[in-house]
């Protein structure tokens, strides 16, 4: 068996420039597949992380008549609900240093960072005491702090938020990262967010109803079942529930994940075409090698080489070219991913299973496309091969 590999290597080395070009084409095809798979994996992870940051792994409940404390209590009592928080959204204005800024004043409960995924940069979040005692405190987003005051750590500053029905002076106790909240992404037309205790907002506006109840589930995979259970509990509560709407954000995330998988599969298929082209390159090279080595094959058969031995030599040659090309592709594709991630400040991600699968696919394609030339070489008759004068 060792002689088979040695003979295959010698044959490739004789035409090393052609071998190098073929291996390079295989390497480029493999690198494309590696690059596409890695980019898709990195992109999927980034999108999933962003969705988690935005809080898209639960339910959003709303109705045209508004939701009250009893509805909130019923939802919180369900064993499948991990967290439930009231949301009261009001368009308002903040006047500071002679300038008026439009804001969305969001009345929230304590623990908002766990439900709507606020990322705290400075200070603290709202506490249960702030909500219960109707403390005039708030958390503002980083963009508002920077644009209004010129710096981000504005903890301790005070300003007045003005509603249609009244106004309230608030003290900043925390600053959140801009864009970290699902609410801010939904209300992108209003650049600034002010988060205050919902009890304070209810007192100022006189509106005791909630616009929404945001829910985090104990098991996001059971979101469909929990959604139906919540709807049933609220509709049987006896409270006015006109046009009750429950948005299953977890299901939307799953659908988006399925779409990303389809895109990944399509891109991988495109990369696979380049591997297929490389396979035809192996076929062409091996057929040329059969013509060039016809007399050699005739001599080997004349001194006792079997069909099996000749076929094995040519298959070994195709296998070696595929192997070198696959390894070259891994190096090129992996290097491109690492360099690209370093430039963009991202973490490179590789799947060992996918990389092994790419190598095996490359070897399989090379062997398959080398099978016909190997069969053709093994089928040459010694007398005709020796008379060949190509």
LINWO-V609276 format. One record per residue. N is the residue number from 1. RES is the residue in one letter. PHI is phi in degrees with one decimal (999 if undefined). NEAR is the number of other ideal C-beta (glycine too) atoms within 12 Angstrom. D_LAST is the distance of its C-alpha to the last C-alpha in Angstrom with 2 decimals. Layout:
n:N res:RES phi:PHI near:NEAR d_last:D_LAST
n:N res:RES phi:PHI near:NEAR d_last:D_LAST
This chain:
n:1 res:X phi:999 near:12 d_last:29.56
n:2 res:X phi:-60.9 near:10 d_last:29.63
n:3 res:X phi:-64.3 near:15 d_last:26.44
n:4 res:X phi:-63.2 near:26 d_last:24.66
n:5 res:X phi:-66.9 near:19 d_last:25.77
n:6 res:X phi:-64.4 near:17 d_last:24.99
n:7 res:X phi:-63.1 near:29 d_last:21.37
n:8 res:X phi:-64.1 near:35 d_last:21.06
n:9 res:X phi:-65.1 near:23 d_last:22.75
n:10 res:X phi:-61.4 near:21 d_last:20.60
n:11 res:X phi:-64.0 near:35 d_last:17.39
n:12 res:X phi:-68.7 near:36 d_last:19.25
n:13 res:X phi:-68.6 near:17 d_last:20.63
n:14 res:X phi:-61.5 near:18 d_last:17.39
n:15 res:X phi:-112.2 near:23 d_last:16.82
n:16 res:X phi:-66.8 near:17 d_last:20.59
n:17 res:X phi:-65.6 near:13 d_last:20.97
n:18 res:X phi:-64.5 near:24 d_last:18.95
n:19 res:X phi:-62.2 near:31 d_last:20.83
n:20 res:X phi:-62.0 near:19 d_last:24.05
n:21 res:X phi:-64.3 near:22 d_last:23.65
n:22 res:X phi:-66.5 near:38 d_last:23.00
n:23 res:X phi:-61.6 near:35 d_last:25.93
n:24 res:X phi:-64.1 near:22 d_last:28.04
n:25 res:X phi:-64.9 near:34 d_last:27.53
n:26 res:X phi:-64.9 near:47 d_last:28.54
n:27 res:X phi:-62.2 near:39 d_last:31.44
n:28 res:X phi:-64.6 near:29 d_last:32.67
n:29 res:X phi:-62.2 near:40 d_last:32.69
n:30 res:X phi:-64.9 near:48 d_last:34.53
n:31 res:X phi:-61.5 near:34 d_last:36.89
n:32 res:X phi:-61.9 near:34 d_last:37.80
n:33 res:X phi:-65.5 near:44 d_last:38.75
n:34 res:X phi:-60.2 near:45 d_last:40.74
n:35 res:X phi:-63.6 near:38 d_last:42.43
n:36 res:X phi:-64.4 near:33 d_last:43.38
n:37 res:X phi:-62.4 near:38 d_last:44.73
n:38 res:X phi:-68.7 near:39 d_last:46.72
n:39 res:X phi:-62.2 near:31 d_last:48.13
n:40 res:X phi:-63.5 near:32 d_last:49.13
n:41 res:X phi:-65.2 near:32 d_last:50.78
n:42 res:X phi:-63.7 near:27 d_last:52.60
n:43 res:X phi:-63.0 near:28 d_last:53.67
n:44 res:X phi:-63.1 near:28 d_last:54.95
n:45 res:X phi:-62.4 near:24 d_last:56.91
n:46 res:X phi:-65.0 near:21 d_last:58.34
n:47 res:X phi:-65.7 near:23 d_last:59.43
n:48 res:X phi:-62.1 near:22 d_last:60.98
n:49 res:X phi:-64.5 near:20 d_last:62.80
n:50 res:X phi:-65.9 near:21 d_last:64.08
n:51 res:X phi:-65.6 near:27 d_last:65.28
n:52 res:X phi:-63.9 near:25 d_last:67.05
n:53 res:X phi:-62.8 near:24 d_last:68.61
n:54 res:X phi:-80.2 near:32 d_last:69.82
n:55 res:X phi:86.1 near:39 d_last:71.36
n:56 res:X phi:-85.7 near:37 d_last:69.22
n:57 res:X phi:-150.7 near:37 d_last:69.62
n:58 res:X phi:-153.3 near:43 d_last:72.89
n:59 res:X phi:-126.9 near:43 d_last:75.11
n:60 res:X phi:-124.9 near:41 d_last:77.17
n:61 res:X phi:-115.2 near:40 d_last:80.36
n:62 res:X phi:-154.3 near:29 d_last:82.43
n:63 res:X phi:-156.2 near:28 d_last:84.82
n:64 res:X phi:-67.8 near:14 d_last:86.70
n:65 res:X phi:-87.9 near:18 d_last:90.09
n:66 res:X phi:85.7 near:29 d_last:89.00
n:67 res:X phi:-114.7 near:41 d_last:88.89
n:68 res:X phi:-117.0 near:27 d_last:91.78
n:69 res:X phi:-63.4 near:22 d_last:92.52
n:70 res:X phi:-66.6 near:23 d_last:92.89
n:71 res:X phi:-62.2 near:37 d_last:89.38
n:72 res:X phi:-63.4 near:34 d_last:88.08
n:73 res:X phi:-64.6 near:20 d_last:89.99
n:74 res:X phi:-63.4 near:28 d_last:88.65
n:75 res:X phi:-67.0 near:42 d_last:85.05
n:76 res:X phi:-64.2 near:27 d_last:85.52
n:77 res:X phi:-75.8 near:17 d_last:87.08
n:78 res:X phi:-70.5 near:31 d_last:83.92
n:79 res:X phi:-64.6 near:16 d_last:82.23
n:80 res:X phi:-82.5 near:29 d_last:78.73
n:81 res:X phi:-93.8 near:32 d_last:79.71
n:82 res:X phi:-83.4 near:25 d_last:79.21
n:83 res:X phi:-143.3 near:30 d_last:80.62
n:84 res:X phi:-142.6 near:39 d_last:82.23
n:85 res:X phi:-137.5 near:44 d_last:83.53
n:86 res:X phi:-75.6 near:43 d_last:85.45
n:87 res:X phi:-127.6 near:39 d_last:84.19
n:88 res:X phi:-127.4 near:42 d_last:86.52
n:89 res:X phi:-103.7 near:36 d_last:84.93
n:90 res:X phi:-139.1 near:37 d_last:87.05
n:91 res:X phi:-78.4 near:25 d_last:86.26
n:92 res:X phi:-146.0 near:35 d_last:88.46
n:93 res:X phi:-137.7 near:25 d_last:88.86
n:94 res:X phi:-123.1 near:40 d_last:89.34
n:95 res:X phi:-106.3 near:18 d_last:91.34
n:96 res:X phi:-146.4 near:28 d_last:90.90
n:97 res:X phi:55.1 near:13 d_last:91.80
n:98 res:X phi:80.0 near:7 d_last:92.65
n:99 res:X phi:-117.1 near:15 d_last:89.36
n:100 res:X phi:-106.2 near:17 d_last:88.79
n:101 res:X phi:-122.2 near:32 d_last:85.61
n:102 res:X phi:-76.9 near:24 d_last:84.57
n:103 res:X phi:-137.8 near:39 d_last:83.78
n:104 res:X phi:-106.8 near:37 d_last:83.23
n:105 res:X phi:-87.7 near:48 d_last:85.89
n:106 res:X phi:-111.9 near:45 d_last:84.62
n:107 res:X phi:-79.4 near:43 d_last:87.24
n:108 res:X phi:-131.1 near:47 d_last:85.67
n:109 res:X phi:-101.4 near:38 d_last:86.77
n:110 res:X phi:-67.5 near:31 d_last:86.15
n:111 res:X phi:80.5 near:25 d_last:82.72
n:112 res:X phi:-61.8 near:43 d_last:80.99
n:113 res:X phi:-62.0 near:31 d_last:78.17
n:114 res:X phi:-86.0 near:26 d_last:77.16
n:115 res:X phi:-101.4 near:39 d_last:77.30
n:116 res:X phi:-107.5 near:45 d_last:76.14
n:117 res:X phi:59.9 near:34 d_last:74.24
n:118 res:X phi:-76.0 near:39 d_last:76.10
n:119 res:X phi:-104.5 near:27 d_last:74.74
n:120 res:X phi:-78.6 near:27 d_last:77.71
n:121 res:X phi:-102.9 near:28 d_last:77.38
n:122 res:X phi:-139.3 near:25 d_last:81.01
n:123 res:X phi:74.7 near:27 d_last:84.26
n:124 res:X phi:-139.0 near:25 d_last:84.58
n:125 res:X phi:-90.3 near:35 d_last:84.18
n:126 res:X phi:-68.9 near:44 d_last:87.07
n:127 res:X phi:-108.4 near:22 d_last:89.05
n:128 res:X phi:-56.5 near:16 d_last:90.98
n:129 res:X phi:-64.9 near:17 d_last:94.16
n:130 res:X phi:-59.6 near:31 d_last:93.07
n:131 res:X phi:-73.0 near:30 d_last:92.62
n:132 res:X phi:-65.7 near:15 d_last:95.74
n:133 res:X phi:-90.9 near:16 d_last:98.03
n:134 res:X phi:54.5 near:21 d_last:96.59
n:135 res:X phi:-73.3 near:23 d_last:95.86
n:136 res:X phi:-80.6 near:27 d_last:94.99
n:137 res:X phi:-124.7 near:36 d_last:91.70
n:138 res:X phi:-157.3 near:47 d_last:88.13
n:139 res:X phi:-118.8 near:45 d_last:84.52
n:140 res:X phi:-112.6 near:50 d_last:82.77
n:141 res:X phi:-86.7 near:42 d_last:79.11
n:142 res:X phi:-58.4 near:33 d_last:77.60
n:143 res:X phi:-62.5 near:28 d_last:77.02
n:144 res:X phi:-64.5 near:38 d_last:80.69
n:145 res:X phi:-60.7 near:36 d_last:81.84
n:146 res:X phi:-69.9 near:22 d_last:79.63
n:147 res:X phi:-75.5 near:23 d_last:80.39
n:148 res:X phi:-84.6 near:31 d_last:84.12
n:149 res:X phi:-107.8 near:26 d_last:85.01
n:150 res:X phi:89.9 near:13 d_last:82.21
n:151 res:X phi:-153.0 near:16 d_last:81.20
n:152 res:X phi:-95.3 near:26 d_last:80.13
n:153 res:X phi:-82.6 near:20 d_last:82.57
n:154 res:X phi:-104.1 near:34 d_last:85.57
n:155 res:X phi:-58.3 near:25 d_last:87.15
n:156 res:X phi:101.1 near:20 d_last:90.93
n:157 res:X phi:-72.2 near:29 d_last:90.89
n:158 res:X phi:-122.3 near:20 d_last:92.90
n:159 res:X phi:-154.2 near:35 d_last:92.53
n:160 res:X phi:-110.2 near:25 d_last:93.94
n:161 res:X phi:-99.1 near:43 d_last:91.86
n:162 res:X phi:-110.3 near:26 d_last:93.43
n:163 res:X phi:-103.4 near:30 d_last:93.22
n:164 res:X phi:-67.2 near:15 d_last:94.80
n:165 res:X phi:-102.3 near:18 d_last:97.55
n:166 res:X phi:163.7 near:20 d_last:98.21
n:167 res:X phi:-141.0 near:23 d_last:96.80
n:168 res:X phi:-150.6 near:33 d_last:96.26
n:169 res:X phi:-82.9 near:22 d_last:95.96
n:170 res:X phi:-124.9 near:38 d_last:93.19
n:171 res:X phi:-107.5 near:28 d_last:92.35
n:172 res:X phi:-75.8 near:37 d_last:88.69
n:173 res:X phi:-111.9 near:32 d_last:87.98
n:174 res:X phi:-161.7 near:39 d_last:84.18
n:175 res:X phi:-128.8 near:37 d_last:81.12
n:176 res:X phi:-106.3 near:42 d_last:77.96
n:177 res:X phi:-69.1 near:27 d_last:74.42
n:178 res:X phi:-65.9 near:25 d_last:73.72
n:179 res:X phi:84.7 near:25 d_last:71.49
n:180 res:X phi:-79.4 near:30 d_last:71.84
n:181 res:X phi:-98.7 near:41 d_last:74.01
n:182 res:X phi:-57.8 near:38 d_last:72.93
n:183 res:X phi:-62.7 near:39 d_last:76.00
n:184 res:X phi:-68.9 near:36 d_last:75.00
n:185 res:X phi:-70.9 near:25 d_last:71.57
n:186 res:X phi:-72.7 near:25 d_last:73.27
n:187 res:X phi:-100.1 near:26 d_last:75.91
n:188 res:X phi:-65.7 near:17 d_last:73.52
n:189 res:X phi:-69.5 near:12 d_last:75.58
n:190 res:X phi:-103.2 near:26 d_last:78.41
n:191 res:X phi:-72.4 near:24 d_last:77.15
n:192 res:X phi:-117.7 near:42 d_last:79.82
n:193 res:X phi:-123.9 near:47 d_last:80.91
n:194 res:X phi:-124.1 near:53 d_last:84.22
n:195 res:X phi:-105.5 near:51 d_last:84.57
n:196 res:X phi:-135.1 near:48 d_last:88.17
n:197 res:X phi:-58.1 near:39 d_last:90.09
n:198 res:X phi:-64.0 near:41 d_last:90.21
n:199 res:X phi:-66.5 near:31 d_last:93.93
n:200 res:X phi:-67.8 near:36 d_last:94.60
n:201 res:X phi:-65.4 near:41 d_last:92.73
n:202 res:X phi:-64.1 near:31 d_last:94.58
n:203 res:X phi:-65.6 near:24 d_last:97.90
n:204 res:X phi:-73.9 near:30 d_last:97.20
n:205 res:X phi:-86.9 near:29 d_last:95.75
n:206 res:X phi:77.5 near:14 d_last:97.98
n:207 res:X phi:-103.1 near:25 d_last:95.03
n:208 res:X phi:-92.7 near:22 d_last:94.84
n:209 res:X phi:-88.2 near:32 d_last:91.80
n:210 res:X phi:-95.1 near:38 d_last:88.26
n:211 res:X phi:-73.7 near:36 d_last:85.46
n:212 res:X phi:-147.3 near:39 d_last:82.93
n:213 res:X phi:-123.1 near:45 d_last:82.60
n:214 res:X phi:-91.3 near:48 d_last:79.39
n:215 res:X phi:-124.4 near:44 d_last:78.36
n:216 res:X phi:-108.1 near:35 d_last:76.08
n:217 res:X phi:-99.2 near:35 d_last:75.20
n:218 res:X phi:-68.6 near:20 d_last:75.18
n:219 res:X phi:-133.4 near:17 d_last:72.00
n:220 res:X phi:-57.8 near:30 d_last:69.97
n:221 res:X phi:-66.7 near:16 d_last:67.88
n:222 res:X phi:-99.1 near:23 d_last:71.05
n:223 res:X phi:-61.8 near:33 d_last:71.77
n:224 res:X phi:-63.6 near:22 d_last:71.89
n:225 res:X phi:-64.8 near:22 d_last:74.49
n:226 res:X phi:-64.5 near:33 d_last:76.56
n:227 res:X phi:-59.6 near:32 d_last:76.50
n:228 res:X phi:-65.4 near:19 d_last:78.00
n:229 res:X phi:-66.8 near:26 d_last:80.55
n:230 res:X phi:-64.4 near:42 d_last:81.67
n:231 res:X phi:-59.8 near:27 d_last:82.05
n:232 res:X phi:-63.0 near:18 d_last:84.11
n:233 res:X phi:-63.0 near:31 d_last:86.39
n:234 res:X phi:-70.3 near:36 d_last:87.05
n:235 res:X phi:-69.4 near:21 d_last:87.66
n:236 res:X phi:-90.6 near:14 d_last:90.15
n:237 res:X phi:-74.2 near:23 d_last:91.91
n:238 res:X phi:87.0 near:12 d_last:94.39
n:239 res:X phi:-80.5 near:24 d_last:93.51
n:240 res:X phi:-64.5 near:18 d_last:92.54
n:241 res:X phi:-129.3 near:29 d_last:88.77
n:242 res:X phi:-71.1 near:15 d_last:88.05
n:243 res:X phi:53.2 near:14 d_last:84.35
n:244 res:X phi:-62.9 near:29 d_last:83.31
n:245 res:X phi:-125.9 near:22 d_last:79.74
n:246 res:X phi:-123.2 near:34 d_last:77.56
n:247 res:X phi:-98.6 near:27 d_last:74.22
n:248 res:X phi:-86.5 near:29 d_last:71.81
n:249 res:X phi:-69.2 near:36 d_last:69.96
n:250 res:X phi:-64.9 near:33 d_last:68.19
n:251 res:X phi:-66.2 near:27 d_last:66.62
n:252 res:X phi:-61.3 near:25 d_last:65.54
n:253 res:X phi:-63.9 near:31 d_last:63.86
n:254 res:X phi:-63.8 near:21 d_last:62.02
n:255 res:X phi:-64.2 near:17 d_last:60.88
n:256 res:X phi:-63.5 near:23 d_last:59.67
n:257 res:X phi:-62.6 near:24 d_last:57.81
n:258 res:X phi:-64.4 near:15 d_last:56.12
n:259 res:X phi:-63.3 near:18 d_last:55.12
n:260 res:X phi:-63.8 near:25 d_last:53.63
n:261 res:X phi:-64.5 near:20 d_last:51.64
n:262 res:X phi:-64.8 near:16 d_last:50.23
n:263 res:X phi:-61.7 near:21 d_last:49.31
n:264 res:X phi:-60.8 near:28 d_last:47.63
n:265 res:X phi:-63.3 near:18 d_last:45.64
n:266 res:X phi:-64.5 near:16 d_last:44.58
n:267 res:X phi:-65.0 near:26 d_last:43.52
n:268 res:X phi:-64.4 near:29 d_last:41.60
n:269 res:X phi:-62.6 near:19 d_last:39.77
n:270 res:X phi:-63.1 near:21 d_last:38.82
n:271 res:X phi:-64.4 near:33 d_last:37.51
n:272 res:X phi:-65.1 near:27 d_last:35.62
n:273 res:X phi:-61.9 near:19 d_last:33.65
n:274 res:X phi:-64.7 near:33 d_last:32.15
n:275 res:X phi:-66.4 near:41 d_last:31.13
n:276 res:X phi:-63.7 near:27 d_last:29.56
n:277 res:X phi:-61.4 near:23 d_last:27.51
n:278 res:X phi:-62.4 near:43 d_last:26.43
n:279 res:X phi:-62.5 near:35 d_last:25.40
n:280 res:X phi:-65.6 near:25 d_last:23.03
n:281 res:X phi:-63.3 near:33 d_last:21.62
n:282 res:X phi:-63.0 near:47 d_last:21.01
n:283 res:X phi:-58.6 near:31 d_last:19.35
n:284 res:X phi:-63.5 near:24 d_last:16.91
n:285 res:X phi:-63.1 near:38 d_last:16.21
n:286 res:X phi:-69.4 near:44 d_last:15.83
n:287 res:X phi:-65.7 near:26 d_last:13.42
n:288 res:X phi:-62.8 near:25 d_last:11.18
n:289 res:X phi:-64.7 near:36 d_last:11.86
n:290 res:X phi:-63.0 near:35 d_last:10.94
n:291 res:X phi:-63.7 near:22 d_last:7.31
n:292 res:X phi:-69.6 near:21 d_last:7.41
n:293 res:X phi:-105.0 near:34 d_last:9.56
n:294 res:X phi:-57.6 near:30 d_last:8.37
n:295 res:X phi:-64.4 near:22 d_last:8.99
n:296 res:X phi:-60.7 near:29 d_last:12.01
n:297 res:X phi:-62.5 near:39 d_last:13.24
n:298 res:X phi:-61.1 near:25 d_last:13.13
n:299 res:X phi:-64.7 near:19 d_last:15.14
n:300 res:X phi:-62.7 near:30 d_last:17.50
n:301 res:X phi:-69.5 near:29 d_last:18.21
n:302 res:X phi:-66.1 near:18 d_last:18.80
n:303 res:X phi:-99.2 near:13 d_last:21.41
n:304 res:X phi:115.0 near:11 d_last:23.08
n:305 res:X phi:-67.7 near:25 d_last:21.66
n:306 res:X phi:-88.4 near:16 d_last:22.89
n:307 res:X phi:-58.2 near:22 d_last:21.59
n:308 res:X phi:-61.3 near:18 d_last:24.21
n:309 res:X phi:-66.6 near:24 d_last:23.02
n:310 res:X phi:-63.7 near:38 d_last:19.38
n:311 res:X phi:-62.3 near:32 d_last:20.81
n:312 res:X phi:-63.1 near:30 d_last:23.38
n:313 res:X phi:-62.8 near:39 d_last:20.98
n:314 res:X phi:-71.9 near:46 d_last:19.22
n:315 res:X phi:-64.9 near:33 d_last:22.67
n:316 res:X phi:-63.9 near:34 d_last:24.06
n:317 res:X phi:-62.3 near:46 d_last:21.57
n:318 res:X phi:-64.2 near:47 d_last:22.58
n:319 res:X phi:-64.3 near:35 d_last:26.16
n:320 res:X phi:-63.6 near:35 d_last:26.16
n:321 res:X phi:-61.5 near:49 d_last:24.91
n:322 res:X phi:-65.4 near:45 d_last:27.56
n:323 res:X phi:-64.6 near:32 d_last:30.18
n:324 res:X phi:-62.1 near:33 d_last:29.70
n:325 res:X phi:-65.0 near:45 d_last:29.70
n:326 res:X phi:-64.6 near:38 d_last:32.83
n:327 res:X phi:-65.4 near:25 d_last:34.64
n:328 res:X phi:-62.3 near:29 d_last:33.82
n:329 res:X phi:-63.5 near:40 d_last:35.10
n:330 res:X phi:-61.6 near:35 d_last:38.28
n:331 res:X phi:-66.3 near:22 d_last:38.96
n:332 res:X phi:-65.3 near:28 d_last:38.36
n:333 res:X phi:-65.0 near:37 d_last:40.24
n:334 res:X phi:-63.7 near:30 d_last:43.04
n:335 res:X phi:-64.3 near:21 d_last:43.52
n:336 res:X phi:-62.2 near:26 d_last:43.72
n:337 res:X phi:-65.1 near:34 d_last:46.34
n:338 res:X phi:-63.7 near:23 d_last:48.38
n:339 res:X phi:-65.3 near:16 d_last:48.42
n:340 res:X phi:-61.6 near:21 d_last:49.28
n:341 res:X phi:-66.9 near:24 d_last:52.07
n:342 res:X phi:-64.5 near:13 d_last:53.42
n:343 res:X phi:-67.6 near:11 d_last:53.66
n:344 res:X phi:-90.0 near:15 d_last:55.34
n:345 res:X phi:70.8 near:9 d_last:57.57
n:346 res:X phi:-112.6 near:20 d_last:56.32
n:347 res:X phi:-94.8 near:17 d_last:55.46
n:348 res:X phi:-67.6 near:25 d_last:51.76
n:349 res:X phi:-126.0 near:26 d_last:51.30
n:350 res:X phi:-129.7 near:26 d_last:48.39
n:351 res:X phi:-104.7 near:22 d_last:48.13
n:352 res:X phi:-58.9 near:15 d_last:46.58
n:353 res:X phi:-61.7 near:12 d_last:45.92
n:354 res:X phi:-65.8 near:28 d_last:44.09
n:355 res:X phi:-64.1 near:29 d_last:42.00
n:356 res:X phi:-62.4 near:17 d_last:41.04
n:357 res:X phi:-62.7 near:22 d_last:40.27
n:358 res:X phi:-64.5 near:40 d_last:37.93
n:359 res:X phi:-63.1 near:32 d_last:36.03
n:360 res:X phi:-64.2 near:21 d_last:35.81
n:361 res:X phi:-64.0 near:32 d_last:34.69
n:362 res:X phi:-62.9 near:46 d_last:31.90
n:363 res:X phi:-64.3 near:33 d_last:30.74
n:364 res:X phi:-65.0 near:24 d_last:31.04
n:365 res:X phi:-62.4 near:36 d_last:29.00
n:366 res:X phi:-61.5 near:45 d_last:26.21
n:367 res:X phi:-68.3 near:31 d_last:26.21
n:368 res:X phi:-63.9 near:26 d_last:26.42
n:369 res:X phi:-73.0 near:36 d_last:23.51
n:370 res:X phi:-89.2 near:43 d_last:21.42
n:371 res:X phi:-68.0 near:26 d_last:22.44
n:372 res:X phi:-64.6 near:24 d_last:20.07
n:373 res:X phi:-58.8 near:38 d_last:16.81
n:374 res:X phi:-64.5 near:38 d_last:18.53
n:375 res:X phi:-65.2 near:24 d_last:19.44
n:376 res:X phi:-64.5 near:25 d_last:15.98
n:377 res:X phi:-66.2 near:42 d_last:14.67
n:378 res:X phi:-67.9 near:27 d_last:17.80
n:379 res:X phi:-87.2 near:21 d_last:17.39
n:380 res:X phi:-66.9 near:33 d_last:14.20
n:381 res:X phi:-85.2 near:18 d_last:15.39
n:382 res:X phi:-54.5 near:25 d_last:15.08
n:383 res:X phi:-64.8 near:15 d_last:14.55
n:384 res:X phi:-67.3 near:17 d_last:11.74
n:385 res:X phi:-64.7 near:28 d_last:10.06
n:386 res:X phi:-70.9 near:19 d_last:10.72
n:387 res:X phi:-82.9 near:14 d_last:9.41
n:388 res:X phi:-63.3 near:20 d_last:5.88
n:389 res:X phi:-131.2 near:10 d_last:3.79
n:390 res:X phi:-78.8 near:16 d_last:0.00
